[in-house]
Every structure is written in structure tokens, then in C-alpha cells.
Amino acid sequence: MNSKIGTELNIALDTPEPLRENSLELNTGYDNEFNSWRLIIKFIGNLSELAMDYNAVYTELLGGFAIILVCEDVVNDFAMDNRVIYIEKPKLFVQQRVSINGFVQSCMSVPYFNRGLRGSGVTVAIIDSGIDIFHEDFSVVTSGNDMVESKIVGLWDQSLSGNPPSGYNMGTYFDNNDINDAINTKQEFDSKDASGHGTAVAGIVTACTPNADLLIVKLATGDNEQVNTANLMMAIDFAVKYSIDNNVPLVINLSYGNNSGDHNGNSVLERYIDTVSLLSRVTFVVGAGNDALAGRHVQINMEYERVFNREFQIPSGEGSINIQVWSNFQDQIDVFLFTPSGEVLGPFNDYEQLVSYSINNMDIRVLNSGPSPINSRQETYISIIPVEDFIESGVWSIRLIPQKIIDGRVDIWLPVEGSTNTNIFFLNPSESTTITIPSTSESVITVGAYDSNNMSYAAFSGRGYTVDGNIKPDVVAPGVNIDAPRVGGGYSLVTGTSFATPFVSAASAMLMEYGIVMKNDPFLYGEKVKAYLISGAKTLPIFKDSPNILLGWGTLCVEDSFS
């Protein structure tokens, strides 16, 4: 196996395409019509020459990253090219499913009314499920006539074919004039928000900062209706380039997450975010996810001469699943998998050697990977795919037998809740380090949720810290029973870290307006915004210590961030 190739891609390339189609993850990025893979790469040198040498189609991103479509037959040769630093397939993401009381509880009233901070001159990019452009919250009546002007300065719908923005090869872009024409003539508009998620998120932002410009990206989904990292990276790239080209400060709001990585900021997506966060006046705000009580994570502190078993439940009717075991490369640990019917598979301790099993109408593939060019940790990736209908139900088990222990920490993750049947869980899970990727990135503001109605923490909200002990979440914001716009008009109550995140995006826009637009501090963006928001955070009455894994540094309080 090639260590420059991501673990999932290595397994996918070795798995027959008919079998891959039954997998939750492995076929993501594969184009059956052209027998090609849509891949994420980090590269050096001239991308056009690299692509030409392999007859590939590409979209160049900022920071030496790219999305490239290359024939499956040449993927391994492509990866061996010295101009390619690292390559992986797209990974699936799940949406992390606000009342004006959230505005008040977040201490936004004083900066809003006394300082006049309403987001003027700042663009907030909502990368989500789209938006209902006709909802009255997103437009204002122009002076002197009955025409309305949309707050949406641009909308890239990745799922529509036709007129992509310059530099990209998918979707359709609508500028402010296109959107205004549709609203004022009440004509049919092709871009829809089917789930209403993005409309609610954007509505919270504009309720708190009504003068902020909205830049919307509707993410394309695959056949399984889930977003992948390639589309998300292009959306981020588009938003950052908009900020650079238009010389405007930018907040990027992300409410998606997955468990595909070591939860320490080392995934390709997080590396990309860290890179582009330095290229413009941009602040990333990311939801911590809703997996605290989902039972999808266990942490083990290994000791000598002990055998560790961690059982997990798979219900009947589950199509496929993957498990990731992450540990320090200096540790030597034998990993075994026990099926409900008693088969023992393993140990999986040979690096870069893909092993496969065909048992009980299942195809099980395991790859034990050592360090890669972007991550010093080791990963054991286990893919369980049904050959026909479903994988075996019942209690499965991961067994760990230590051979050499230096660090001792082992983390095992199942896919995030929402991507699989909700009855998949570890029997004795860990509630710590249940924040999702990319909220574990160091450069983002990670947002958890709390219940502002009774001033208590939200039990579902993803909890910290990162594997290396970096404090996450950074802050929490109102995220329970929030009154937000719904598609078609009116409002409805929503709950989740997805809806806590836009409060912090709005708070970031306030700070950036004060610093950059009003010229009080031209460098008030990114890490500096995070520092100000942390400094103003308050703890809840039931908590004595701060920071902690539930609240990070505390609840959002914008007024105190100016103190």
C-alpha cells in the first residue's frame, strides 16, 4: 500500500466496484460512467501539467490543494508522482441537526443598539443546504418604491448544472441581480432548500446582524443524499476567493461534521481550513456536532498485561459500517474483531497490508496504516460491507492486546449519528471527545449548544477535548428550541449545534465590523475574534470550573467581549 494514499481510498481501490456500492463510504467519489475517481490532493508544482500527464480534469483550490477527476486505472501511478504530496477520496458529512431570546442571552443587545453593530460591511458565507430566497427575512424594501433588495449577494447551487462560477466545473451561480429579479417578479427560482436547514441557519445570522451580506453555497449531495469533503472544500475555496476578490471581511459558517479522522485537526479538510484561514480576513465558525450521547466513541488508556474489549451493537437492517481505531505510532497493539456469531478476525498489526475476509454474507476489509505525510498517528480502518442485503446484527467487539505501550491512548469511532441507524452504539461509550470533524481544527471557532431557556447545558452537544487535549468547544451558544425561518414562510423551532453556530457567526460579524469596517482594529479576524469571544464567555451557574469539556470557555456573551 502507498502511504501517500488515504486509508479509505486504499481499501476502495482494492474493493470490486459492485461490492463498493453496498458500502456507506467506500464508493463516495467514484464515477461509474467514466470509471474515474474524484479525489482531493495536496500537490506541488504546475497542476495543469500534472493533470495533462494523466488525462485528468481538475479544480484548483487555494493553498496547493485541488479536486481532480482521474481514471481508476492510473490512480496508483498518479499517487506515486513526486508532484503529489497526499491524495484521498471524499468523505461523507452529516448536517448537525434560535427565538430572539438567543439574541438576548448571547449579550448582543448592547453592541447591536448602543454600538450600532449589525454586520455592515461583513459577508457571512452559509455553506449548507441552500436557502429560500423568497423568505421575507432575507430582503429589504428599497427606499422610495416597492422593489425589494435581497441580502444575498450570491448563491452557488452545486446541485444544478448550467452556469458554474468562474474556476469551478459544477453547479450554477446566481448573483444578486438574478436573485432580485426572481423576488420582484415572483418568478420560479431553480435553487431550492429541500431540508430547510440552510434557511434556518441563515435566518439566525440575519436576525442578529441584519446588515450583513449573505453568500450562500448549496452543497451538492450524492445518491445517498449526503455531502462529501470535496464539495465542502470547493465551497470554502469559493467563499475565501470571494473575500479576496471583493476585499471584504468574511465569516464562514459550517454546520456539518463526521468522524473520519483522529479528532486532532489532522484531516485533509482541517489542514485545508488551516491553510486558507491565513489567506484573507476570514473567521471560520464550526458546529461541534450532536454526538455526545450517541455512543459512537470510546477512549481507552492502555496498560501492560491487560486485554481490552469494547462491544458495539449493530441492529438488523444495517447496510454497511466502518470503524476507525486510532493510536500513537510508538505503541504496538494487536487489534482483533469479533463478530456476533463468534468469528475472530485479526490481529491486524501488519502495516500497509490490506486483509479481507468473506464470512456470513459479508465482505470485511481491514487496513492498518502507519504515519502518513499529514498525520503522525496510526489508524486501523475496518470496513464491513454486505455482499447482498445487510451486515450481521448483534453485539460485535473490538479486542486490543498491548505489546508495547509508550503513550497508551486509543480512540475508536463509529460513524456519526445521522449517517447510519441510530441503534448503532458502543455498550460502554465515552462522552468526551465527541466533537466532530472539522470542529477539531485549531483555527476554527468551535461552537457547542446550551439551553438558554433554563440556562443548562445541552446533553446532546459534542464534547471536548481534542485527542491532544486542546480545549474544544471554544464557546457554546443557544441551541435548544430556537425560533428560525422555515421554507415557504413563517418560523419553526429548531434544536442542535447547527443552530448555535450562526449565533457565533453573527457575533464574529459584529466584532469584525467594529474592528475592520469601523477601522478600530484592522486585524480583528480569525484567531483574534476567537480570543475576544473566549474572553467574554460566561460560565453557567451550575459549573464552577472553566474551561470544561461541556462548555469550553463558557457561553457566548458579545457585550463582554468588548470589555
GUKOLDREN-405734 format. One record per residue (C-alpha): x, y, z; residue number from 1. Coordinates in nm, 3 decimals, decimal comma, always signed. Each point is the difference from the previous one (the first is absolute). Example, Ala and Ser with C-alpha at 12.3 -4.5 7.8 and 13.67 -1.06 7.14 Angstrom:
<recs>
       x       y       z   n
  +1,230  -0,450  +0,780   1
  +0,137  +0,344  -0,066   2
</recs>
This chain:
<recs>
       x       y       z   n
  +0,000  +0,000  +0,000   1
  +0,108  +0,357  -0,070   2
  +0,012  +0,217  +0,315   3
  -0,066  +0,310  -0,213   4
  -0,347  -0,141  -0,072   5
  -0,266  +0,042  +0,268   6
  -0,113  -0,316  +0,180   7
  -0,354  -0,001  -0,140   8
  +0,125  +0,047  -0,355   9
  +0,250  -0,284  +0,039  10
  -0,281  -0,231  +0,111  11
  -0,240  +0,128  -0,267  12
  +0,249  -0,062  -0,282  13
  +0,034  -0,361  +0,116  14
  -0,376  -0,055  +0,028  15
  -0,200  -0,105  -0,310  16
  -0,235  +0,277  -0,110  17
  -0,322  -0,209  +0,033  18
  +0,092  -0,068  +0,363  19
  +0,102  +0,363  +0,063  20
  -0,352  +0,107  -0,096  21
  -0,124  -0,170  +0,318  22
  +0,235  +0,203  +0,221  23
  -0,085  +0,305  +0,203  24
  +0,325  +0,173  -0,093  25
  +0,216  -0,187  -0,248  26
  -0,174  +0,094  -0,326  27
  -0,020  +0,371  +0,080  28
  +0,191  +0,185  -0,269  29
  -0,021  -0,275  -0,265  30
  -0,152  +0,083  -0,340  31
  -0,133  -0,324  -0,145  32
  -0,067  +0,146  -0,346  33
  +0,363  +0,095  -0,057  34
  +0,167  -0,254  +0,233  35
  +0,166  +0,296  +0,173  36
  +0,061  +0,130  +0,351  37
  -0,062  +0,355  +0,118  38
  +0,280  +0,051  +0,249  39
  +0,146  +0,260  +0,235  40
  +0,372  +0,062  -0,042  41
  +0,277  +0,209  +0,150  42
  +0,254  +0,074  -0,269  43
  +0,307  +0,200  -0,095  44
  +0,101  +0,140  -0,337  45
  -0,218  +0,067  -0,304  46
  -0,345  -0,157  +0,042  47
  -0,097  +0,030  -0,367  48
  +0,310  -0,193  -0,108  49
  -0,064  -0,264  +0,266  50
  -0,361  -0,040  -0,112  51
  +0,098  -0,012  -0,368  52
  +0,246  -0,282  +0,065  53
  -0,285  -0,216  +0,135  54
  -0,283  +0,128  -0,222  55
  -0,174  +0,134  +0,310  56
  -0,257  +0,276  +0,055  57
  +0,064  +0,227  +0,297  58
  -0,122  +0,290  +0,212  59
  +0,288  +0,186  +0,162  60
  -0,058  +0,120  +0,355  61
  +0,196  +0,243  +0,210  62
  +0,307  -0,105  +0,197  63
  +0,130  -0,277  -0,229  64
  -0,312  -0,217  +0,019  65
  -0,218  -0,120  -0,286  66
  -0,296  -0,220  -0,091  67
  +0,092  -0,226  -0,291  68
  -0,187  -0,256  -0,210  69
  +0,234  -0,279  -0,111  70
  -0,057  -0,341  -0,156  71
  +0,007  -0,285  +0,253  72
  +0,262  -0,185  -0,205  73
  +0,262  +0,270  +0,063  74
  -0,079  +0,102  +0,360  75
  +0,295  -0,192  +0,144  76
  +0,241  +0,138  -0,259  77
  -0,141  +0,348  +0,059  78
  +0,056  -0,034  +0,375  79
  +0,360  -0,110  -0,055  80
  +0,077  +0,320  -0,193  81
  +0,240  +0,221  +0,197  82
  -0,223  +0,302  -0,063  83
  -0,276  -0,162  +0,209  84
  +0,056  +0,039  +0,374  85
  -0,317  -0,172  +0,122  86
  -0,321  -0,130  -0,153  87
  -0,330  -0,121  +0,143  88
  -0,359  -0,063  -0,105  89
  -0,289  +0,221  +0,116  90
  -0,156  -0,086  +0,336  91
  -0,365  +0,032  +0,093  92
  -0,137  +0,273  +0,225  93
  -0,320  +0,028  +0,201  94
  -0,190  +0,317  +0,093  95
  +0,005  +0,065  +0,372  96
  -0,372  +0,016  +0,047  97
  -0,358  +1,123  +0,434  98
  -0,311  +0,256  +0,166  99
  +0,121  +0,336  +0,056 100
  +0,069  -0,100  +0,362 101
  +0,323  -0,144  -0,138 102
  +0,092  +0,350  -0,116 103
  -0,057  +0,139  +0,349 104
  +0,169  -0,287  +0,185 105
  +0,305  +0,040  -0,226 106
  +0,037  +0,361  +0,124 107
  -0,045  +0,145  -0,349 108
  -0,242  +0,278  +0,097 109
  +0,257  +0,255  +0,114 110
  +0,238  -0,030  -0,297 111
  -0,304  -0,009  -0,232 112
  -0,180  +0,308  +0,134 113
  +0,266  +0,207  +0,180 114
  +0,288  -0,065  -0,239 115
  -0,213  -0,042  -0,312 116
  +0,172  -0,326  -0,092 117
  -0,225  -0,183  -0,246 118
  +0,250  -0,166  -0,231 119
  +0,039  +0,285  -0,250 120
  +0,287  -0,055  -0,241 121
  +0,050  -0,364  +0,104 122
  -0,092  -0,302  -0,213 123
  -0,120  -0,319  +0,169 124
  +0,030  -0,313  -0,212 125
  -0,261  -0,264  +0,083 126
  +0,121  -0,332  -0,140 127
  -0,298  -0,225  +0,044 128
  -0,315  -0,137  -0,168 129
  -0,090  +0,321  -0,185 130
  -0,249  +0,274  +0,084 131
  -0,356  +0,108  -0,068 132
  +0,076  +0,329  -0,177 133
  -0,366  +0,106  +0,025 134
  -0,016  -0,002  +0,380 135
  -0,055  +0,358  +0,113 136
  +0,287  -0,016  +0,249 137
  +0,253  +0,004  -0,284 138
  -0,103  +0,318  -0,181 139
  -0,078  +0,365  +0,071 140
  -0,227  +0,251  -0,174 141
  +0,204  +0,259  -0,188 142
  -0,055  +0,367  +0,074 143
  -0,273  +0,174  -0,196 144
  -0,160  -0,297  -0,177 145
  -0,144  -0,344  +0,049 146
  +0,302  -0,187  -0,135 147
  +0,194  -0,222  +0,238 148
  +0,373  -0,056  +0,024 149
  +0,129  -0,341  +0,109 150
  +0,265  -0,029  +0,269 151
  +0,139  -0,293  -0,198 152
  +0,295  +0,126  -0,206 153
  +0,052  -0,334  -0,172 154
  -0,125  -0,358  -0,001 155
  +0,194  -0,295  -0,138 156
  -0,223  -0,305  -0,033 157
  +0,240  -0,289  -0,052 158
  -0,286  -0,237  -0,082 159
  -0,122  +0,188  -0,311 160
  +0,176  -0,033  -0,332 161
  +0,039  +0,294  -0,234 162
  +0,204  +0,301  +0,105 163
  +0,268  -0,070  +0,263 164
  +0,202  +0,283  +0,152 165
  +0,331  +0,077  -0,166 166
  +0,268  -0,257  +0,081 167
  -0,241  -0,283  +0,088 168
  -0,158  -0,269  -0,213 169
  -0,325  -0,076  +0,178 170
  -0,323  +0,172  +0,101 171
  -0,162  +0,332  -0,087 172
  +0,078  +0,343  +0,142 173
  -0,266  +0,267  +0,056 174
  +0,116  +0,354  +0,072 175
  -0,190  +0,265  +0,192 176
  -0,175  +0,126  -0,316 177
  -0,126  -0,348  -0,085 178
  -0,141  -0,041  +0,350 179
  -0,158  +0,349  +0,006 180
  -0,168  -0,064  -0,336 181
  -0,148  -0,327  +0,125 182
  -0,130  +0,158  +0,321 183
  -0,151  +0,312  -0,160 184
  -0,162  -0,181  -0,290 185
  -0,103  -0,293  +0,221 186
  +0,129  -0,238  -0,264 187
  +0,097  -0,361  +0,057 188
  +0,352  -0,036  +0,138 189
  +0,192  -0,318  -0,076 190
  +0,202  -0,021  +0,321 191
  -0,198  -0,148  +0,289 192
  +0,072  -0,081  +0,363 193
  -0,158  -0,343  +0,032 194
  +0,082  -0,057  +0,368 195
  -0,037  +0,358  +0,127 196
  +0,323  -0,037  +0,199 197
  +0,191  +0,273  -0,183 198
  -0,298  +0,237  +0,007 199
  -0,020  -0,032  +0,379 200
  +0,375  +0,054  +0,045 201
  +0,004  +0,306  -0,228 202
  -0,307  +0,137  +0,175 203
  +0,170  -0,006  +0,339 204
  +0,299  +0,189  -0,141 205
  -0,215  +0,267  -0,161 206
  -0,223  +0,036  +0,307 207
  +0,305  +0,093  +0,207 208
  +0,195  +0,191  -0,268 209
  -0,259  +0,122  -0,254 210
  +0,247  +0,213  -0,196 211
  +0,244  -0,282  -0,072 212
  +0,024  -0,124  -0,357 213
  -0,082  -0,367  -0,049 214
  +0,204  -0,219  -0,234 215
  -0,176  -0,335  -0,041 216
  +0,138  -0,331  -0,120 217
  -0,241  -0,289  -0,039 218
  +0,214  -0,311  +0,026 219
  -0,048  -0,276  -0,252 220
  -0,092  -0,341  +0,137 221
  +0,050  -0,346  -0,145 222
  -0,240  -0,286  -0,055 223
  -0,016  -0,058  +0,376 224
  -0,092  +0,366  +0,057 225
  +0,308  +0,077  +0,204 226
  +0,262  +0,271  -0,049 227
  +0,365  -0,089  -0,054 228
  +0,326  +0,176  +0,079 229
  +0,090  +0,079  -0,362 230
  -0,315  +0,208  -0,049 231
  +0,046  +0,165  +0,338 232
  +0,361  +0,095  -0,076 233
  -0,103  +0,155  -0,331 234
  -0,270  +0,199  +0,181 235
  +0,255  +0,131  +0,252 236
  +0,240  +0,081  -0,282 237
  -0,273  +0,193  -0,183 238
  -0,088  +0,203  +0,310 239
  +0,362  +0,090  +0,081 240
  +0,063  +0,105  -0,361 241
  -0,313  +0,217  +0,018 242
  +0,145  +0,171  +0,306 243
  +0,333  +0,057  -0,176 244
  -0,150  +0,119  -0,330 245
  -0,248  +0,238  +0,165 246
  +0,229  +0,110  +0,285 247
  -0,259  -0,074  +0,267 248
  +0,037  -0,160  +0,344 249
  -0,160  -0,344  +0,006 250
  -0,157  -0,235  +0,252 251
  -0,047  -0,361  -0,114 252
  -0,276  -0,195  +0,178 253
  +0,026  -0,382  -0,012 254
  -0,256  -0,232  +0,155 255
  +0,126  -0,335  -0,128 256
  +0,210  -0,266  +0,165 257
  +0,134  -0,356  -0,019 258
  +0,222  -0,241  +0,194 259
  +0,246  -0,065  -0,285 260
  +0,330  +0,083  +0,167 261
  +0,196  +0,005  +0,322 262
  -0,194  +0,296  +0,151 263
  +0,316  +0,198  +0,045 264
  -0,012  +0,236  -0,298 265
  +0,196  -0,224  -0,237 266
  -0,261  -0,086  -0,266 267
  +0,052  +0,133  -0,354 268
  -0,303  +0,226  +0,040 269
  +0,135  +0,150  +0,321 270
  +0,346  +0,045  -0,149 271
  -0,164  +0,183  -0,287 272
  -0,202  +0,225  +0,233 273
  +0,315  +0,082  +0,198 274
  +0,176  +0,096  -0,325 275
  -0,269  +0,222  -0,153 276
  -0,084  +0,167  +0,332 277
  +0,329  +0,190  -0,040 278
  -0,072  +0,123  -0,355 279
  -0,269  +0,259  +0,072 280
  -0,182  +0,178  +0,280 281
  -0,209  -0,305  +0,079 282
  -0,147  -0,154  +0,314 283
  -0,116  -0,363  -0,002 284
  -0,288  -0,098  +0,231 285
  -0,080  -0,373  +0,023 286
  -0,261  -0,196  +0,194 287
  +0,124  -0,260  +0,249 288
  -0,259  -0,259  -0,107 289
  -0,272  -0,181  +0,193 290
  +0,174  -0,328  +0,083 291
  +0,061  +0,029  +0,376 292
  -0,263  -0,261  +0,085 293
  +0,010  -0,196  -0,325 294
  +0,245  -0,261  +0,129 295
  +0,226  +0,025  -0,302 296
  +0,335  +0,041  +0,180 297
  +0,208  -0,186  +0,256 298
  +0,332  +0,105  +0,149 299
  +0,232  -0,256  +0,156 300
  +0,314  +0,060  +0,202 301
  +0,208  -0,310  -0,066 302
  +0,205  -0,176  +0,264 303
  +0,238  -0,296  -0,017 304
  -0,128  -0,355  +0,050 305
  -0,363  +0,096  -0,043 306
  -0,245  -0,093  -0,271 307
  -0,256  +0,263  -0,092 308
  -0,335  -0,085  -0,161 309
  -0,245  +0,261  -0,126 310
  -0,335  -0,128  -0,122 311
  -0,231  +0,179  -0,241 312
  -0,356  -0,073  -0,107 313
  -0,110  -0,025  -0,362 314
  -0,377  -0,040  -0,056 315
  -0,164  -0,200  -0,273 316
  -0,036  +0,169  -0,336 317
  +0,330  +0,192  +0,000 318
  +0,156  +0,032  -0,344 319
  +0,367  +0,060  +0,079 320
  +0,226  +0,154  +0,260 321
  +0,360  +0,103  +0,057 322
  +0,202  +0,017  +0,321 323
  +0,316  +0,201  +0,059 324
  +0,256  -0,088  +0,268 325
  +0,258  +0,276  +0,059 326
  +0,310  -0,021  +0,218 327
  +0,354  +0,129  +0,038 328
  +0,241  -0,150  -0,253 329
  +0,251  -0,076  +0,276 330
  -0,250  -0,238  +0,162 331
  -0,023  -0,358  -0,126 332
  -0,349  -0,139  +0,043 333
  -0,163  -0,311  -0,145 334
  -0,352  +0,081  -0,121 335
  -0,264  -0,272  -0,043 336
  -0,362  +0,006  -0,118 337
  -0,259  -0,240  +0,142 338
  -0,327  -0,056  -0,190 339
  -0,332  -0,073  +0,176 340
  +0,014  -0,362  -0,124 341
  +0,342  -0,055  +0,157 342
  +0,254  +0,042  -0,281 343
  +0,330  +0,152  +0,110 344
  +0,180  +0,215  -0,258 345
  +0,353  +0,129  +0,051 346
  +0,237  +0,100  +0,132 347
  +0,027  +0,300  -0,231 348
  +0,359  +0,105  +0,067 349
  +0,174  -0,012  -0,339 350
  +0,039  +0,355  -0,129 351
  -0,124  +0,088  -0,348 352
  -0,125  -0,355  -0,058 353
  -0,366  -0,016  -0,097 354
  -0,171  -0,316  +0,128 355
  -0,348  -0,114  -0,098 356
  -0,246  -0,260  +0,122 357
  -0,315  -0,146  -0,153 358
  -0,223  -0,133  +0,276 359
  -0,374  -0,019  +0,073 360
  -0,094  +0,179  -0,322 361
  +0,232  +0,290  +0,087 362
  +0,318  +0,142  -0,146 363
  +0,228  +0,133  +0,277 364
  +0,312  +0,196  -0,098 365
  +0,261  +0,132  +0,242 366
  +0,298  +0,225  -0,059 367
  +0,246  +0,082  +0,277 368
  +0,172  +0,323  -0,104 369
  +0,305  +0,158  +0,155 370
  +0,084  +0,371  -0,023 371
  -0,087  +0,190  -0,317 372
  +0,145  +0,326  -0,137 373
  -0,272  +0,192  +0,189 374
  -0,044  -0,202  +0,320 375
  +0,248  -0,163  +0,239 376
  -0,262  -0,229  +0,159 377
  -0,091  -0,351  -0,106 378
  -0,347  -0,114  -0,109 379
  -0,167  -0,337  -0,028 380
  -0,292  +0,041  -0,239 381
  -0,264  -0,275  -0,003 382
  -0,263  -0,008  -0,277 383
  -0,296  -0,238  +0,033 384
  -0,208  -0,034  -0,318 385
  -0,294  -0,232  -0,073 386
  +0,046  -0,217  -0,307 387
  -0,376  +0,007  -0,059 388
  -0,238  +0,153  +0,254 389
  +0,119  +0,088  +0,351 390
  +0,295  -0,053  +0,230 391
  -0,029  -0,234  +0,298 392
  -0,197  +0,147  +0,288 393
  +0,077  -0,042  +0,367 394
  +0,289  +0,084  +0,231 395
  +0,339  +0,037  -0,168 396
  +0,325  +0,057  +0,187 397
  +0,337  +0,164  -0,049 398
  +0,278  -0,168  +0,201 399
  +0,328  +0,179  +0,071 400
  +0,307  -0,182  +0,133 401
  +0,299  +0,225  +0,081 402
  +0,346  -0,114  -0,108 403
  +0,193  +0,323  +0,058 404
  -0,145  +0,310  +0,165 405
  +0,157  +0,347  -0,003 406
  -0,302  +0,230  -0,009 407
  -0,289  -0,241  +0,054 408
  -0,296  +0,201  -0,126 409
  -0,225  -0,175  -0,252 410
  -0,314  +0,154  -0,149 411
  -0,263  -0,193  -0,195 412
  -0,270  +0,175  -0,202 413
  -0,313  -0,121  -0,171 414
  -0,156  +0,226  -0,267 415
  -0,184  +0,308  +0,128 416
  -0,364  -0,026  +0,094 417
  -0,219  +0,082  -0,297 418
  +0,218  -0,186  -0,248 419
  -0,114  -0,344  +0,119 420
  -0,276  -0,166  +0,200 421
  -0,031  +0,175  +0,336 422
  +0,012  -0,334  +0,183 423
  +0,370  -0,044  -0,076 424
  +0,200  +0,077  +0,313 425
  +0,276  -0,114  +0,235 426
  -0,137  -0,171  +0,309 427
  +0,233  +0,202  +0,225 428
  +0,073  +0,318  -0,195 429
  +0,207  +0,304  +0,091 430
  -0,176  +0,336  -0,003 431
  +0,327  +0,192  -0,027 432
  +0,154  +0,084  -0,339 433
  -0,337  -0,031  -0,173 434
  +0,045  +0,323  -0,195 435
  -0,004  -0,066  -0,373 436
  +0,240  +0,088  -0,281 437
  +0,078  +0,277  -0,109 438
  -0,085  +0,159  +0,337 439
  +0,320  -0,152  +0,140 440
  +0,205  +0,233  -0,222 441
  +0,212  +0,242  +0,202 442
  -0,074  +0,298  -0,227 443
  -0,381  -0,010  +0,024 444
  -0,234  +0,125  +0,271 445
  -0,168  -0,318  +0,120 446
  -0,356  +0,050  +0,124 447
  -0,198  -0,224  +0,231 448
  -0,361  +0,049  +0,105 449
  -0,169  +0,082  +0,330 450
  -0,363  +0,050  +0,100 451
  -0,048  +0,374  +0,050 452
  -0,358  -0,057  +0,117 453
  +0,108  -0,156  +0,329 454
  +0,372  +0,087  -0,005 455
  +0,120  -0,360  -0,013 456
  +0,238  -0,182  -0,231 457
  -0,146  -0,196  -0,292 458
  +0,065  -0,369  +0,062 459
  +0,024  -0,081  -0,373 460
  +0,269  +0,258  -0,077 461
  +0,340  -0,138  -0,103 462
  +0,256  +0,007  +0,280 463
  +0,375  +0,059  +0,012 464
  +0,283  -0,008  +0,014 465
  +0,203  -0,095  -0,306 466
  +0,219  -0,311  +0,027 467
  +0,302  +0,212  +0,095 468
  -0,201  +0,194  +0,257 469
  -0,060  +0,325  -0,192 470
  -0,301  +0,177  +0,145 471
  -0,309  -0,057  -0,213 472
  -0,271  +0,114  -0,028 473
  +0,118  +0,359  +0,023 474
  -0,340  +0,138  +0,104 475
  -0,363  -0,110  +0,011 476
  -0,304  +0,193  -0,125 477
  -0,378  -0,044  +0,018 478
  -0,100  -0,312  -0,192 479
  -0,323  -0,135  +0,151 480
  -0,348  +0,097  -0,128 481
  +0,121  +0,289  -0,210 482
  -0,261  +0,182  -0,210 483
  +0,139  +0,010  -0,355 484
  -0,137  +0,068  -0,352 485
  -0,144  -0,296  -0,189 486
  -0,029  -0,063  -0,371 487
  -0,324  +0,141  -0,140 488
  -0,032  +0,270  +0,264 489
  -0,054  +0,023  +0,371 490
  +0,212  -0,147  +0,277 491
  +0,051  -0,323  +0,190 492
  +0,199  -0,122  +0,297 493
  +0,334  -0,168  -0,069 494
  +0,257  -0,166  +0,225 495
  +0,364  -0,101  -0,046 496
  +0,352  +0,138  -0,016 497
  -0,078  +0,094  -0,362 498
  -0,218  +0,275  +0,140 499
  +0,238  +0,108  +0,275 500
  +0,274  +0,054  -0,257 501
  -0,164  +0,296  -0,185 502
  -0,026  +0,195  +0,326 503
  +0,378  -0,012  +0,020 504
  +0,028  +0,083  -0,371 505
  -0,212  +0,309  +0,062 506
  +0,211  +0,089  +0,306 507
  +0,313  -0,034  -0,215 508
  -0,153  +0,230  -0,261 509
  -0,069  +0,260  +0,271 510
  +0,361  -0,009  +0,118 511
  +0,137  +0,014  -0,354 512
  -0,227  +0,295  -0,083 513
  +0,127  +0,182  +0,309 514
  +0,364  -0,081  -0,071 515
  +0,038  -0,008  -0,378 516
  -0,292  +0,199  -0,145 517
  +0,003  +0,271  +0,267 518
  +0,383  +0,000  -0,004 519
  +0,040  -0,059  +0,374 520
  +0,218  -0,307  -0,058 521
  +0,084  -0,111  -0,356 522
  +0,122  -0,338  +0,127 523
  -0,317  -0,102  +0,185 524
  -0,070  -0,328  -0,179 525
  +0,085  -0,369  +0,032 526
  +0,183  -0,094  +0,319 527
  -0,039  +0,352  +0,137 528
  -0,380  -0,022  -0,024 529
  +0,018  -0,337  +0,173 530
  +0,208  +0,150  +0,281 531
  -0,247  +0,285  +0,054 532
  -0,300  -0,233  +0,006 533
  +0,174  -0,230  +0,248 534
  +0,092  +0,295  +0,221 535
  -0,365  +0,106  +0,018 536
  -0,141  -0,348  +0,061 537
  -0,192  -0,070  +0,321 538
  -0,041  -0,325  +0,187 539
  -0,343  -0,142  +0,086 540
  -0,111  +0,015  +0,366 541
  +0,038  -0,375  +0,056 542
  +0,364  -0,001  -0,112 543
  +0,284  +0,118  +0,220 544
  +0,297  -0,074  -0,222 545
  +0,082  +0,142  -0,339 546
  +0,098  -0,124  -0,252 547
  -0,169  -0,340  -0,004 548
  -0,089  -0,264  -0,258 549
  -0,369  +0,098  -0,007 550
  +0,017  +0,377  -0,047 551
  +0,356  +0,070  -0,102 552
  +0,070  +0,349  +0,135 553
  -0,369  +0,073  +0,058 554
  -0,312  +0,151  -0,154 555
  +0,013  +0,265  -0,270 556
  -0,020  +0,357  +0,134 557
  +0,080  +0,254  -0,271 558
  -0,032  +0,306  +0,223 559
  +0,271  -0,126  +0,235 560
  +0,226  -0,075  -0,299 561
  +0,030  +0,377  -0,045 562
  +0,098  +0,058  +0,364 563
</recs>
